[in-house]
Amino acid sequence: MSEQNLVSRELFDEVMVPNYNPSSVIPVKGEGSRVWDQEGREFIDFAGGIAVNCLGHCHPNLVKALKEQGEKIWHLSNVMTNEPALRLAKKITDATFAENVYFANSGAEANEAALKLARRWALDNFGEHKNKIIAFHKGFHGRTFFTVTVGGQAAYSDGFGPKPGAVAHAEFNNLESLADLIDDDTCAVMMEPIQGEGGVISPTSEFMAGIRELCDKHNALLIFDEVQSGVGRTGHLYAYQALGVTPDILTTAKALGGGFPIGAMLSTKEISKHLKIGTHGSTYGGNPLACAVAEAAFDTVNTKEVLDGVKHREQLFRDGLSAINEKYNVFSEVRGEGLLLGAVLNEQYQGRARDFLVASIDNGLMSLVAGTNVVRFTPSLVIPEADIQEGLARFEKAVAQVVAG
């Protein structure tokens, strides 16, 4: 029996905890925006590992950084710092509002750090009473117990015992609902500048301006979770840069490492000084291998050419999806920004997003869902135009398949 037959989808059920239900397709090789499975079938990747593979698969700049750093130094404890971490932190602070950086391994960890910092900042400056955190329904901030409680989807946090307290949820894009909840005991408001898992929903400019105003009025920190929207995904380095609102704390992960696990929390010195020595930490945070790859990803994405290219590709996707919809009439709208796009299913196809995902795989395309009513696309920021056209042609076949029943 070949090794490939042993390493099958059936083996997953035997040896893995059953909290996932992966496809039967097992990819073994990727290049750019194309992926091949064990049988040699080719797929076009419109999923990007859920907005992680910002430069596609095995981008030469990332491979080079990994190989070079892999022969230098892999890991140190935080008793010492390292060159890749310092270079990356400098580049991030130079390109954003932030003055300093805390490195973690994931978006959830970056968000955990942000929430702990907000609570500690409030405790030091105002006292124990100022501890309330407000987030938004349908928001998603990770799966640690603190971040999943702050996230606005109770289904993910129910059933694990008592939840962290002093967490409330407002309606996204409804300023009145936030105004009803916020008070002087609020230490932070946390939000995604585009709700990703919640259905690819953009905020209105009035909502954004109003949130900043309410936070200022009540001395609350504004935390932007840019785990999915950051590092070029919207056509800006970070989404906040196009919203006319600057957060106090920003979290970034996913695309930051282009596929290598890394996360970061960014803030100003005035705020972050409250995470003083010993208050928080991470064994792998700031790992030289992760930071070297992330530096290569950051350098490659943070150019006018790549960021402008995202907007151009967004238009190609919108035009292509519009043409498909004219034929098959399955979407009510296409939402989102840059290459974080959601095709919203119309009344007739409510609750059937997964059917489109499964049909896409049948036709050689990797896509995503955001809830049960939205088909989500988060491809590589540098996906070749030919791959967009071919991927959309495959998606059209998938749509035809679903429509034909």
C-alpha positions as CSV (number, residue, x, y, z in Angstrom):
1,M,0.0,0.0,0.0
2,S,1.5,3.4,-1.0
3,E,2.1,6.0,1.7
4,Q,-0.5,8.3,-0.1
5,N,-3.3,5.7,0.4
6,L,-2.4,5.6,4.1
7,V,-2.5,9.4,4.4
8,S,-6.1,9.8,3.5
9,R,-9.2,11.6,4.6
10,E,-10.2,8.5,6.5
11,L,-7.1,8.8,8.6
12,F,-8.3,12.2,9.7
13,D,-11.4,10.6,11.4
14,E,-9.1,8.1,13.1
15,V,-6.4,10.4,14.5
16,M,-7.8,13.9,14.6
17,V,-10.1,15.6,17.1
18,P,-13.5,15.9,15.3
19,N,-13.9,19.7,15.6
20,Y,-13.3,20.1,11.8
21,N,-15.0,18.4,8.9
22,P,-12.5,18.9,6.1
23,S,-13.0,18.2,2.4
24,S,-11.9,14.8,1.0
25,V,-9.4,16.8,-1.2
26,I,-5.9,16.7,0.3
27,P,-3.6,19.4,-1.3
28,V,0.1,18.4,-1.6
29,K,1.6,21.2,-3.7
30,G,0.9,24.8,-4.4
31,E,2.4,27.4,-6.7
32,G,1.0,30.9,-7.1
33,S,-2.8,30.7,-7.1
34,R,-2.9,27.0,-8.2
35,V,-2.9,24.0,-5.9
36,W,-2.6,20.2,-6.7
37,D,-4.1,17.4,-4.6
38,Q,-2.8,13.8,-4.0
39,E,-4.4,12.7,-7.3
40,G,-2.8,15.5,-9.3
41,R,-6.1,17.4,-9.8
42,E,-5.5,21.1,-10.2
43,F,-7.5,23.8,-8.3
44,I,-7.5,27.5,-8.6
45,D,-7.3,29.1,-5.1
46,F,-9.9,31.9,-4.4
47,A,-9.7,31.0,-0.7
48,G,-6.1,31.9,0.1
49,G,-6.2,29.8,3.3
50,I,-8.9,32.3,4.6
51,A,-7.1,35.5,3.7
52,V,-3.7,34.2,4.8
53,N,-1.8,33.4,1.6
54,C,-1.6,37.0,0.5
55,L,1.1,36.2,-2.1
56,G,-0.2,32.8,-3.1
57,H,1.6,29.6,-2.5
58,C,5.4,29.3,-2.3
59,H,6.1,32.9,-3.3
60,P,9.9,33.1,-4.1
61,N,10.4,36.1,-1.7
62,L,8.9,34.1,1.2
63,V,10.7,30.8,0.3
64,K,14.0,32.7,0.1
65,A,13.5,34.4,3.5
66,L,12.5,31.0,5.1
67,K,15.5,29.2,3.7
68,E,18.0,32.0,4.6
69,Q,16.7,32.4,8.2
70,G,16.3,28.6,8.5
71,E,20.1,28.4,8.3
72,K,20.7,31.2,10.8
73,I,18.6,31.0,14.0
74,W,15.1,29.5,14.5
75,H,14.1,30.3,18.1
76,L,15.2,32.2,21.1
77,S,13.2,32.9,24.3
78,N,12.2,36.5,25.0
79,V,15.1,36.8,27.4
80,M,16.8,37.9,24.2
81,T,15.5,39.8,21.2
82,N,16.4,39.1,17.6
83,E,17.1,41.0,14.3
84,P,14.1,39.9,12.2
85,A,11.7,40.8,15.0
86,L,13.3,44.3,15.4
87,R,13.4,44.9,11.6
88,L,9.7,43.9,11.2
89,A,8.6,46.0,14.1
90,K,10.3,49.0,12.7
91,K,8.7,48.5,9.3
92,I,5.3,48.1,10.8
93,T,5.6,51.2,13.0
94,D,7.0,53.3,10.1
95,A,4.0,52.3,7.9
96,T,1.2,52.8,10.5
97,F,-0.1,55.0,13.4
98,A,1.6,52.7,15.8
99,E,4.7,53.4,17.9
100,N,5.3,49.8,19.1
101,V,4.5,46.2,18.5
102,Y,3.9,43.0,20.5
103,F,4.4,39.8,18.6
104,A,2.2,36.7,19.0
105,N,1.5,33.6,16.9
106,S,-2.1,34.2,15.7
107,G,-4.9,36.6,15.4
108,A,-6.6,35.3,18.5
109,E,-3.4,35.8,20.5
110,A,-3.0,39.3,19.2
111,N,-6.6,40.1,20.2
112,E,-6.1,38.5,23.6
113,A,-3.2,40.8,24.1
114,A,-5.2,43.8,22.9
115,L,-8.0,43.1,25.4
116,K,-5.7,42.5,28.3
117,L,-3.8,45.7,27.4
118,A,-7.1,47.7,27.3
119,R,-8.2,46.3,30.7
120,R,-4.7,47.1,32.3
121,W,-4.6,50.6,30.8
122,A,-8.1,51.3,32.3
123,L,-7.2,49.8,35.7
124,D,-4.0,51.9,35.9
125,N,-5.6,55.1,34.8
126,F,-9.1,55.0,36.2
127,G,-9.5,52.1,38.6
128,E,-11.2,48.7,38.7
129,H,-14.7,49.9,37.8
130,K,-13.6,50.7,34.2
131,N,-13.6,47.2,32.8
132,K,-16.5,46.9,30.3
133,I,-15.7,45.8,26.7
134,I,-18.2,46.4,23.9
135,A,-18.0,44.5,20.6
136,F,-20.5,43.8,17.9
137,H,-23.0,41.0,17.0
138,K,-21.6,38.7,14.3
139,G,-18.1,39.9,15.0
140,F,-15.3,37.4,15.2
141,H,-12.1,37.8,17.2
142,G,-10.7,34.3,17.7
143,R,-11.3,31.2,19.7
144,T,-9.5,31.7,23.0
145,F,-12.1,31.9,25.7
146,F,-11.7,35.6,26.2
147,T,-11.7,36.5,22.4
148,V,-14.6,34.1,21.6
149,T,-16.7,35.7,24.4
150,V,-15.9,39.2,23.0
151,G,-16.8,37.9,19.5
152,G,-20.5,38.4,18.7
153,Q,-21.5,34.8,17.9
154,A,-22.8,33.1,21.1
155,A,-22.8,29.7,19.3
156,Y,-19.0,29.7,19.4
157,S,-18.7,30.6,23.1
158,D,-21.7,28.7,24.7
159,G,-21.2,25.4,26.4
160,F,-17.8,25.9,28.0
161,G,-18.9,27.1,31.4
162,P,-18.9,30.6,32.9
163,K,-17.7,33.3,30.4
164,P,-15.4,36.2,31.2
165,G,-17.6,39.1,32.4
166,A,-18.2,42.7,31.6
167,V,-18.6,42.0,27.8
168,A,-21.5,43.5,25.9
169,H,-22.5,43.5,22.2
170,A,-24.0,46.3,20.0
171,E,-25.4,46.1,16.5
172,F,-22.9,46.7,13.7
173,N,-23.6,49.9,11.7
174,N,-26.1,51.0,14.4
175,L,-24.6,53.9,16.3
176,E,-27.7,54.2,18.6
177,S,-27.2,50.7,19.9
178,L,-23.6,51.4,20.8
179,A,-24.6,54.7,22.4
180,D,-27.1,52.8,24.6
181,L,-24.3,50.5,25.9
182,I,-21.3,52.7,26.2
183,D,-20.6,54.6,29.5
184,D,-17.7,55.8,31.6
185,D,-17.1,52.2,32.8
186,T,-16.3,51.1,29.3
187,C,-12.6,50.5,28.7
188,A,-12.7,49.4,25.1
189,V,-14.8,49.0,22.0
190,M,-13.5,46.3,19.7
191,M,-14.5,45.9,16.0
192,E,-13.5,44.6,12.6
193,P,-13.3,47.5,10.1
194,I,-15.0,44.9,7.8
195,Q,-16.8,42.1,9.5
196,G,-15.4,39.0,7.8
197,E,-16.9,35.8,9.3
198,G,-20.1,37.8,10.0
199,G,-20.8,38.1,6.2
200,V,-18.3,40.6,4.7
201,I,-20.0,43.7,6.0
202,S,-18.5,47.2,5.6
203,P,-19.2,50.0,8.1
204,T,-20.7,53.3,7.0
205,S,-18.5,56.4,7.4
206,E,-21.1,57.9,9.9
207,F,-20.9,54.8,12.0
208,M,-17.0,54.9,12.1
209,A,-16.9,58.6,12.9
210,G,-19.6,58.1,15.6
211,I,-17.7,55.2,17.2
212,R,-14.5,57.2,17.5
213,E,-16.5,60.1,19.0
214,L,-18.2,57.9,21.6
215,C,-14.9,56.3,22.6
216,D,-13.3,59.7,23.1
217,K,-16.2,61.0,25.1
218,H,-16.1,58.0,27.5
219,N,-12.3,57.6,27.6
220,A,-12.6,54.2,26.0
221,L,-9.9,52.7,23.7
222,L,-10.9,51.8,20.1
223,I,-9.5,48.4,19.1
224,F,-9.5,47.5,15.4
225,D,-9.2,43.8,14.7
226,E,-7.5,43.8,11.3
227,V,-6.6,40.2,11.3
228,Q,-8.5,39.5,8.1
229,S,-8.7,43.1,6.6
230,G,-5.0,43.9,7.1
231,V,-1.8,43.7,5.1
232,G,-3.1,44.9,1.8
233,R,-6.4,42.9,1.7
234,T,-8.6,45.9,1.1
235,G,-6.1,47.7,-1.3
236,H,-4.7,49.7,1.6
237,L,-2.0,48.4,3.9
238,Y,-4.5,48.5,6.7
239,A,-8.3,49.1,6.3
240,Y,-8.3,52.0,8.9
241,Q,-6.2,54.1,6.5
242,A,-9.2,54.5,4.2
243,L,-11.8,55.0,6.9
244,G,-10.7,58.4,8.3
245,V,-10.5,56.9,11.8
246,T,-7.4,55.9,13.7
247,P,-7.7,53.2,16.3
248,D,-5.8,53.1,19.6
249,I,-4.9,49.5,19.3
250,L,-4.7,47.4,16.1
251,T,-4.3,43.7,15.7
252,T,-2.9,42.0,12.6
253,A,-2.1,38.3,11.7
254,K,-3.2,36.0,8.8
255,A,-1.6,37.7,5.8
256,L,1.2,39.2,8.0
257,G,3.1,36.0,7.6
258,G,1.9,35.1,4.1
259,G,1.2,31.5,5.4
260,F,3.7,31.3,8.3
261,P,2.0,31.7,11.7
262,I,2.5,35.1,13.2
263,G,0.3,37.8,14.8
264,A,1.0,41.3,16.2
265,M,-0.7,43.9,18.4
266,L,0.1,47.5,17.5
267,S,-0.4,50.5,19.7
268,T,1.1,53.8,21.0
269,K,3.7,54.1,23.7
270,E,1.3,56.0,26.0
271,I,-1.1,53.0,26.0
272,S,1.2,50.0,25.6
273,K,3.5,51.1,28.5
274,H,0.8,49.5,30.7
275,L,1.9,46.0,29.6
276,K,5.0,46.4,31.7
277,I,7.5,43.6,32.3
278,G,5.9,40.4,33.4
279,T,2.2,41.3,32.6
280,H,2.0,39.3,29.3
281,G,4.1,37.1,27.2
282,S,4.4,34.4,24.5
283,T,7.0,31.7,24.1
284,Y,7.0,31.9,20.3
285,G,6.0,35.5,19.9
286,G,8.7,37.3,17.9
287,N,10.2,34.0,16.7
288,P,13.0,34.9,14.3
289,L,11.8,32.4,11.6
290,A,8.2,33.8,11.7
291,C,9.5,37.4,11.7
292,A,11.9,36.8,8.8
293,V,9.1,35.4,6.6
294,A,6.7,38.1,7.7
295,E,9.2,40.8,6.9
296,A,9.5,39.4,3.4
297,A,5.7,39.3,3.0
298,F,5.3,42.8,4.4
299,D,8.0,44.3,2.1
300,T,6.4,42.6,-0.9
301,V,2.8,43.7,-0.2
302,N,3.6,47.2,1.0
303,T,4.2,48.7,-2.4
304,K,2.1,50.9,-4.6
305,E,2.1,48.3,-7.4
306,V,0.7,45.5,-5.2
307,L,-1.8,47.7,-3.3
308,D,-3.1,49.4,-6.5
309,G,-3.3,45.9,-8.1
310,V,-5.7,44.8,-5.4
311,K,-8.2,47.4,-6.5
312,H,-7.8,46.4,-10.2
313,R,-8.4,42.7,-9.3
314,E,-11.4,43.6,-7.2
315,Q,-13.0,45.1,-10.3
316,L,-12.3,42.0,-12.3
317,F,-14.0,39.9,-9.7
318,R,-17.0,42.2,-9.5
319,D,-17.4,42.3,-13.2
320,G,-17.1,38.5,-13.5
321,L,-19.5,37.8,-10.7
322,S,-22.0,40.3,-12.1
323,A,-21.8,38.5,-15.5
324,I,-22.5,35.1,-13.8
325,N,-25.4,36.6,-11.9
326,E,-27.0,38.0,-15.0
327,K,-27.2,34.5,-16.3
328,Y,-28.2,32.6,-13.1
329,N,-29.7,35.2,-10.7
330,V,-28.4,33.7,-7.5
331,F,-26.9,36.8,-5.7
332,S,-28.5,39.9,-4.2
333,E,-25.2,41.8,-4.0
334,V,-21.5,41.6,-3.8
335,R,-20.1,43.2,-0.7
336,G,-16.7,44.0,0.6
337,E,-13.5,45.8,-0.2
338,G,-10.5,44.9,-2.3
339,L,-10.0,41.2,-2.3
340,L,-12.2,40.5,0.7
341,L,-15.4,39.9,-1.2
342,G,-18.7,38.3,-0.3
343,A,-21.4,37.3,-2.9
344,V,-24.7,37.4,-0.9
345,L,-27.2,34.8,-1.9
346,N,-30.7,36.0,-2.8
347,E,-34.0,34.9,-1.2
348,Q,-34.2,31.8,-3.4
349,Y,-30.9,30.4,-2.3
350,Q,-30.9,31.3,1.4
351,G,-28.8,29.1,3.7
352,R,-27.1,27.4,0.8
353,A,-23.6,29.0,0.7
354,R,-22.0,25.6,1.5
355,D,-23.6,24.1,-1.6
356,F,-21.7,26.6,-3.8
357,L,-18.5,25.8,-1.9
358,V,-18.9,22.1,-2.5
359,A,-19.8,22.6,-6.2
360,S,-16.8,24.8,-6.6
361,I,-14.4,22.0,-5.4
362,D,-16.1,19.6,-7.8
363,N,-15.1,22.1,-10.6
364,G,-11.6,22.7,-9.5
365,L,-12.0,25.9,-7.5
366,M,-11.3,26.7,-3.8
367,S,-13.7,29.2,-2.3
368,L,-15.1,30.1,1.2
369,V,-18.3,30.9,2.9
370,A,-19.1,33.6,5.5
371,G,-22.1,32.3,7.3
372,T,-24.8,30.3,5.5
373,N,-25.8,33.0,3.0
374,V,-22.5,34.4,1.7
375,V,-19.9,32.9,-0.7
376,R,-16.6,34.5,0.3
377,F,-13.5,35.1,-1.8
378,T,-10.1,36.0,-0.3
379,P,-7.5,35.1,-3.1
380,S,-3.9,36.0,-3.3
381,L,-3.4,39.8,-3.6
382,V,-1.1,39.1,-6.7
383,I,-3.3,36.5,-8.3
384,P,-2.6,36.6,-12.1
385,E,-5.5,37.9,-14.2
386,A,-5.6,34.6,-16.2
387,D,-6.2,32.7,-12.9
388,I,-9.1,35.1,-12.0
389,Q,-10.7,34.5,-15.4
390,E,-10.2,30.7,-15.2
391,G,-11.4,30.6,-11.6
392,L,-14.5,32.6,-12.5
393,A,-15.2,30.2,-15.4
394,R,-15.0,27.3,-12.9
395,F,-17.2,29.2,-10.5
396,E,-19.8,29.7,-13.2
397,K,-19.9,25.9,-13.7
398,A,-20.3,25.5,-10.0
399,V,-23.2,28.0,-9.9
400,A,-24.8,26.2,-12.9
401,Q,-24.5,22.9,-11.0
402,V,-26.3,24.3,-7.9
403,V,-29.0,26.0,-10.0
404,A,-29.6,22.8,-11.9
405,G,-30.0,21.0,-8.6
